[in-house]
Amino acid sequence: MKTQNFGYKKLYINGQLIDGVNNNKADVICPANGEIVAQVAVASKTDTEAALVAAQKGFKYWSHLSLVERTEWMQKLSDAIKENEHELRTAMVHEMGKTYAGAYEDIEAIINGLEWYPNAMKNLREEQIPDYENTHTHKMISKPAGVAVAYLAWNFPLLNVGFKLGPALASGCSIIIKPSAISPLSAYMIGEILHNINFPAGVVNILSGPVSEVATVLTTSTIPAVLTMIGSTETGKRVIAESTTSIKKLGMELGGNAPFIVFEDADFETALNLAVGLKFGNTGQICVAANRIYVHKSIHDKFLKAYVKKVSELKVGFGTKENPDVFMGPVASRKDRDRMFDIIEDAESKGGKVEYGNKIPKHLPEKGNWIEPTIISGATHEMTLFKKETFGPVAGVMSFETDDEVLELANDTEYGLASYIFTNNHKRIERFTDELEFGEIQINGVKYAIYLPHGGIKNSGIGHDCSHLALDDYLVKKRVSTAI
């Protein structure tokens, strides 16, 4: 299993690629075999403070450019990313174990973000407010909020960048991007691209490092006007708590625990195929993964048997461009791989049965974070498998009998991001649409796109990624009233 070495990548601050004042470096480890595939510069508190000052200056410049000028720069960046697509996709395969095919989703997302949001900004309309006494005219106008800070999860290294970079730049904000320490490589490579095209200094800054040296400094600073993140609910709570040094806008896409409900009248094959893709795609490391699979009692055994068959046929391996038939790669970290075995052990101790998986593939490197895709039947809400977001390739399947029962089970979680139902009963669809406590309800199929809102309720977040609604995080509203 051959890996590629990407060398040493620097911080991108104020338009320059720099080592950082302490010259500290961190290894990027390939989860497929434990090899070092790159080194990245590690930011210190001093570097973080420099990025804040740079972003403040960058905002003053960027916010005064016309939308046409901002669009030209965003298109230039998009074009450069397209030219470097293969290198970026390969980097994501090596830094977090994506398949090469799966990494295209990240490339598509960052390109779409850069190209779609300028049009979304152009299409924003000023709200006119009637004056009932006919003494004034009133309108609401939108202006960029200021410096934005984006904390990003490791599971979609560039998709997450695109979800933040597009609306921030289109709105007129500058941005500091902090990628995860697990998968910083491709984000740092975006910094190199920005430097190579001479993107305006300070408008985008990219750095990673210890929480105390980077995240805490950014969050507690009074310079940012916006804090936005993609990550766990626990991290989101900590960021919110630390942010109160000043009043900041918050946009957070946090954890999920999606119910996947298959009724007796569902299109069986559609539900089955999506249960595979939504659970084991990206090695299950997706916030909208089918975390809790509920199947009606009348079709449960048939569904489970077919599910096990399909999952057993998935190829697990190192999904480079040369291995296009690989569907599932390694778990991104050894800690999270071992957590999968803990989840399985907990489920078995509470009556669950392993129908498939729960093994380390013997043909793959021992130092990789490998686990077979795993299916557990007899899942219950007493198990960690259903209580918490699994964020890995372990699926739980549970039987249900009535609509009332499964609706109560589906809502029995602190999370409220995505949910999926499969039925052709229109009254049932109306009821579940109304009563499911999730920000996204997908019926008889799945679709995600840059123009479709993506956001949760309850402990799954604040605000939205994607769609015109994402712009709300980066804009402030002003009321303008003029006497007649």
C-alpha positions in Angstrom: 0.0 0.0 0.0 1.9 3.0 -1.3 1.4 6.5 0.1 2.5 9.9 -1.2 4.5 12.4 0.8 3.2 16.0 0.4 6.1 17.6 2.1 5.8 20.6 4.5 2.9 23.1 4.4 3.0 26.5 5.9 0.5 28.7 7.7 -1.3 31.2 5.4 -1.6 34.6 7.2 -1.9 38.1 5.7 -1.3 36.8 2.2 1.9 35.1 3.1 3.0 31.5 3.7 4.9 31.4 7.0 6.5 28.9 9.4 5.1 30.4 12.5 7.1 32.2 15.2 8.0 29.0 17.1 8.7 26.9 14.0 6.6 24.1 15.4 5.5 21.3 13.0 2.9 18.6 13.3 2.8 15.3 11.4 -0.2 14.4 9.2 -0.7 10.7 9.6 -2.4 8.5 6.9 -5.1 6.5 8.6 -4.7 3.6 6.1 -1.2 2.6 7.3 0.0 5.0 10.0 2.6 6.6 7.8 3.6 10.3 7.9 2.3 11.8 4.6 3.0 15.5 5.4 4.0 18.0 8.0 2.2 21.3 8.7 3.2 24.4 10.5 1.6 24.8 13.9 0.3 28.2 14.9 1.2 29.8 18.2 -0.8 32.4 20.1 1.4 35.1 18.5 0.5 33.7 15.0 -3.2 33.6 15.9 -3.1 37.2 17.1 -1.4 38.2 13.8 -4.1 36.4 11.8 -6.8 38.4 13.7 -5.1 41.7 13.0 -4.6 40.7 9.3 -8.3 39.7 9.0 -9.3 43.0 10.5 -7.4 44.9 7.9 -8.5 42.4 5.2 -12.1 43.1 6.1 -11.7 46.8 5.6 -10.4 46.2 2.1 -12.6 43.4 1.0 -15.9 44.8 2.3 -15.4 48.0 0.2 -14.9 46.1 -3.0 -17.9 45.8 -5.3 -19.7 42.5 -5.6 -18.4 42.3 -9.1 -14.8 42.7 -7.9 -15.3 40.1 -5.2 -16.8 37.7 -7.7 -13.8 38.0 -10.0 -11.5 37.0 -7.2 -13.7 34.1 -6.1 -13.8 32.8 -9.6 -10.0 33.1 -9.9 -9.7 31.0 -6.8 -12.3 28.5 -8.1 -10.4 28.1 -11.4 -7.1 27.5 -9.5 -8.8 24.8 -7.4 -10.0 23.1 -10.5 -6.5 23.1 -11.9 -5.3 21.4 -8.7 -8.2 19.0 -8.3 -6.2 15.8 -8.5 -3.6 16.9 -5.9 -6.3 18.1 -3.5 -8.4 14.9 -3.9 -5.3 12.8 -3.4 -4.4 14.8 -0.3 -7.8 14.1 1.3 -7.4 10.3 0.6 -4.1 10.4 2.5 -5.0 12.7 5.4 -8.4 11.1 6.4 -8.9 8.0 4.4 -11.6 9.2 1.9 -11.9 7.3 -1.3 -10.7 9.3 -4.4 -14.3 9.2 -5.8 -15.7 10.4 -2.5 -13.2 13.3 -2.4 -14.8 14.7 -5.5 -17.7 15.8 -3.3 -15.4 18.1 -1.4 -14.0 19.6 -4.6 -17.5 20.1 -5.9 -18.6 21.8 -2.7 -15.8 24.3 -2.5 -16.2 25.2 -6.2 -20.0 25.5 -5.9 -19.6 27.6 -2.8 -17.2 30.0 -4.6 -19.3 30.2 -7.7 -22.9 30.1 -6.4 -22.8 32.6 -3.5 -22.0 35.7 -5.6 -25.2 35.1 -7.5 -27.1 34.6 -4.2 -25.8 37.9 -2.9 -26.7 39.6 -6.2 -30.2 38.2 -5.8 -30.7 39.5 -2.3 -33.5 42.1 -2.3 -33.9 45.1 0.0 -37.0 44.7 2.1 -39.4 47.6 1.8 -41.4 48.3 5.0 -44.7 50.3 4.6 -45.2 53.4 6.6 -48.8 53.5 7.8 -48.8 57.3 8.5 -47.2 58.1 5.1 -44.6 60.3 6.7 -41.5 58.1 5.8 -40.1 55.5 3.5 -38.3 52.5 5.2 -36.0 49.8 3.9 -33.7 47.1 5.3 -30.2 46.9 3.8 -27.6 44.1 4.3 -24.0 44.8 5.1 -21.1 42.4 5.9 -20.8 41.7 9.6 -17.0 41.8 9.9 -14.3 39.2 10.6 -15.5 35.6 10.6 -13.8 32.7 12.3 -14.6 29.2 11.0 -13.8 26.0 13.0 -14.0 22.9 10.7 -14.4 19.2 11.3 -12.1 16.7 9.8 -14.6 14.5 7.9 -15.0 16.6 4.8 -11.8 18.7 4.8 -12.7 20.9 1.7 -16.5 20.6 1.6 -16.4 22.2 5.1 -14.1 25.0 3.8 -16.4 25.6 0.9 -19.5 25.8 3.1 -17.9 28.7 5.0 -15.6 30.4 2.4 -18.4 30.9 -0.2 -20.9 32.9 1.8 -18.3 34.7 3.9 -16.4 36.0 0.8 -19.5 36.8 -1.2 -21.0 38.8 1.7 -17.9 40.9 2.1 -16.4 39.3 5.3 -12.9 38.3 5.8 -12.3 34.9 7.3 -9.9 32.9 9.5 -10.2 29.2 8.8 -9.1 26.7 11.4 -9.1 23.1 10.0 -9.0 20.1 12.3 -5.6 18.9 13.4 -6.6 15.4 12.0 -7.0 16.6 8.4 -5.3 20.0 7.9 -3.4 19.1 4.8 -5.8 20.0 2.0 -6.9 23.2 3.8 -3.2 24.3 4.0 -3.0 23.5 0.3 -5.8 26.0 -0.3 -3.6 28.5 1.5 -0.8 27.8 -1.1 -3.3 28.3 -3.9 -4.5 31.6 -2.4 -0.9 32.7 -2.2 0.0 31.7 -5.7 -2.9 33.7 -7.2 -2.0 36.7 -5.0 -5.4 36.8 -3.3 -5.8 40.0 -1.4 -3.9 39.9 1.9 -5.7 39.2 5.1 -9.0 38.3 3.5 -8.5 34.6 4.1 -6.2 33.2 6.7 -5.6 29.5 7.4 -4.0 28.1 10.5 -4.2 25.2 12.9 -2.7 24.4 16.3 -3.4 23.7 19.9 -6.8 24.8 21.3 -5.1 27.1 23.9 -2.9 28.7 21.3 -5.5 29.0 18.5 -9.1 28.3 19.1 -9.3 29.9 22.6 -7.5 33.0 21.3 -9.8 33.3 18.4 -13.0 32.7 20.3 -12.2 35.0 23.2 -11.0 37.8 20.9 -13.2 40.8 20.5 -12.2 41.2 16.8 -14.4 38.5 15.3 -18.0 39.4 14.5 -18.9 35.9 13.4 -18.1 32.5 14.9 -19.1 29.6 12.7 -18.3 25.9 13.0 -18.9 22.4 11.8 -18.2 19.9 14.6 -19.5 18.2 17.7 -22.2 19.5 20.0 -19.7 19.4 22.9 -17.3 21.7 21.1 -20.1 24.0 20.0 -21.1 24.5 23.6 -17.6 25.3 24.6 -17.2 27.8 21.8 -20.5 29.5 22.7 -19.4 29.7 26.4 -16.0 31.2 25.5 -17.4 33.7 22.9 -19.0 36.0 25.4 -16.2 38.5 25.6 -18.2 40.3 23.0 -21.5 39.9 21.1 -20.8 37.7 18.1 -23.0 36.1 15.5 -23.0 32.3 15.8 -23.6 29.7 13.1 -23.1 26.1 14.1 -23.7 22.8 12.4 -23.2 20.3 15.2 -23.9 16.6 15.9 -26.6 14.4 14.5 -28.4 11.2 15.3 -30.5 10.7 12.3 -33.5 8.2 12.3 -33.9 6.2 9.1 -37.5 4.9 9.2 -38.6 2.2 6.7 -42.4 1.5 6.7 -44.1 -1.6 5.4 -45.2 0.2 2.2 -41.8 1.7 1.4 -40.0 1.2 -1.9 -37.8 -1.6 -0.5 -34.8 -1.3 -2.9 -34.6 2.5 -2.6 -34.6 2.3 1.2 -32.1 -0.6 1.3 -29.6 1.1 -1.1 -29.8 4.4 0.8 -29.4 2.6 4.1 -26.0 1.3 2.8 -24.9 4.6 1.3 -26.0 6.9 4.1 -24.5 4.7 6.8 -21.2 3.5 5.3 -20.3 6.2 2.8 -17.3 8.2 4.0 -16.8 5.3 6.5 -19.9 6.4 8.4 -18.2 9.7 9.4 -21.1 12.0 8.3 -23.2 14.2 10.5 -26.3 13.2 8.5 -25.5 9.5 8.5 -28.4 7.0 9.0 -27.5 6.5 12.6 -30.7 4.7 13.8 -32.4 2.4 11.4 -36.0 1.5 12.3 -37.7 -1.1 10.1 -41.4 -2.1 10.3 -41.9 -5.5 11.9 -43.6 -7.0 8.8 -40.5 -6.4 6.7 -37.7 -6.4 9.3 -36.3 -9.8 8.7 -36.3 -9.4 4.9 -34.7 -6.0 5.2 -32.0 -7.2 7.6 -31.0 -10.2 5.5 -30.8 -8.0 2.4 -28.9 -5.3 4.3 -26.3 -7.8 5.6 -25.8 -9.2 2.1 -25.2 -5.8 0.5 -22.9 -4.6 3.2 -20.9 -7.8 3.1 -20.1 -7.1 -0.5 -18.6 -3.6 0.1 -14.9 -3.4 -0.6 -12.8 -2.0 2.2 -9.4 -0.5 1.4 -7.2 2.4 0.6 -9.3 4.3 -2.0 -6.7 5.9 -4.2 -7.4 6.8 -7.8 -5.9 3.4 -8.7 -8.5 1.6 -6.6 -11.9 2.8 -7.8 -13.8 -0.2 -6.6 -13.1 0.6 -2.9 -16.2 1.8 -1.2 -15.1 2.3 2.4 -11.7 3.5 3.8 -10.3 3.5 7.3 -11.6 5.4 10.2 -9.8 8.7 10.4 -8.1 8.1 13.8 -7.1 5.1 15.9 -9.0 6.6 18.9 -12.3 6.7 16.9 -11.7 3.2 15.4 -11.3 1.8 18.9 -14.4 3.7 19.9 -16.3 1.6 17.3 -15.4 -1.6 19.1 -16.5 -0.1 22.4 -19.9 0.8 20.9 -20.2 -2.8 19.5 -19.3 -4.3 22.9 -21.8 -2.1 24.7 -24.5 -3.1 22.2 -23.7 -6.8 22.7 -23.8 -6.5 26.4 -27.3 -5.1 26.2 -28.8 -7.8 23.9 -27.7 -6.7 20.5 -26.5 -9.2 17.9 -23.6 -8.7 15.5 -25.0 -9.8 12.1 -21.9 -8.8 10.2 -18.5 -7.2 10.8 -16.8 -6.4 14.1 -13.5 -7.5 12.8 -10.3 -5.9 11.6 -9.7 -6.9 7.9 -6.6 -9.2 7.8 -5.4 -8.1 4.3 -4.9 -4.5 5.3 -2.0 -2.8 7.2 -2.0 -3.4 10.9 -1.1 0.2 11.6 -4.2 1.4 9.7 -7.4 2.3 11.5 -9.4 -0.5 9.9 -12.7 -2.1 10.8 -15.2 -4.0 8.8 -18.6 -2.3 8.2 -20.7 -3.7 11.0 -24.4 -4.4 11.5 -26.1 -4.9 14.8 -29.7 -6.2 15.1 -31.9 -5.9 18.1 -30.7 -2.3 18.8 -32.3 -0.4 21.6 -32.2 3.1 23.0 -30.3 1.9 26.0 -27.3 1.3 23.8 -24.7 3.9 23.1 -25.2 3.0 19.4 -28.6 4.7 19.5 -28.1 7.2 22.3 -25.1 9.0 20.8 -23.9 9.9 17.3 -21.8 6.9 16.2 -19.8 8.8 13.5 -18.4 5.5 12.2 -19.3 2.4 10.2 -21.5 0.6 12.8 -25.2 0.4 11.9 -28.0 -0.5 14.4 -31.3 -1.9 13.2 -34.4 -1.9 15.3 -37.9 -3.3 14.7 -41.1 -1.3 15.3 -44.8 -1.9 15.0 -46.8 1.4 15.1 -46.5 4.9 13.8 -46.8 6.3 17.3 -44.0 4.0 18.6 -41.5 4.9 15.9 -42.3 8.6 16.0 -41.6 8.7 19.8 -38.4 6.7 19.3 -37.2 8.9 16.4 -37.6 12.1 18.5 -36.0 10.5 21.6 -32.6 12.3 21.1 -31.0 15.6 22.0 -30.0 16.0 18.3 -32.2 17.4 15.5 -30.3 17.5 12.3 -31.4 15.0 9.6 -34.2 12.4 9.4 -35.3 10.0 6.7 -38.7 8.3 6.2 -39.8 5.8 3.5 -43.5 5.4 3.0 -46.2 6.0 0.4 -48.9 6.8 2.9 -49.6 10.5 2.4 -51.4 11.0 5.7 -48.4 9.5 7.5 -46.0 11.7 5.5 -48.0 14.8 6.6 -48.0 13.7 10.2 -44.3 12.9 10.4 -43.3 16.0 8.5 -45.2 18.0 11.2 -44.0 16.0 14.2 -40.4 14.9 13.5 -38.1 17.2 15.5 -35.4 17.6 12.9 -34.1 20.4 10.7 -34.2 18.2 7.7 -36.9 15.7 6.8 -36.1 13.6 3.6 -38.9 11.5 2.2 -38.4 8.5 -0.1 -35.1 9.7 -1.2 -32.1 12.0 -0.4 -30.8 15.2 -1.9 -28.1 17.6 -0.8 -27.0 20.6 -2.8 -25.5 24.1 -2.4 -28.8 25.7 -2.9 -30.7 23.6 -0.3 -30.6 24.7 3.4 -28.7 22.4 5.7 -29.2 23.0 9.4 -30.4 21.5 12.6 -32.6 22.2 15.6 -32.2 21.3 19.3 -28.6 20.5 20.1 -27.7 20.1 16.4 -27.0 23.7 15.8 -27.8 27.3 15.0 -28.4 28.7 11.5 -27.7 27.0 8.2 -25.0 26.0 5.8 -25.8 26.1 2.1 -28.6 28.1 0.4 -29.2 31.8 0.7 -29.9 31.3 4.4 -26.1 30.8 5.0 -25.6 34.4 4.1 -27.5 35.4 7.3 -24.5 34.4 9.4 -22.3 36.9 7.7 -24.6 39.9 7.2 -26.0 42.5 9.5 -29.3 44.3 8.8 -29.7 48.1 8.9 -33.0 49.9 8.9 -33.0 53.1 6.7 -35.9 55.5 7.3 -36.2 58.7 5.3 -38.7 61.4 6.0 -40.9 62.3 3.0 
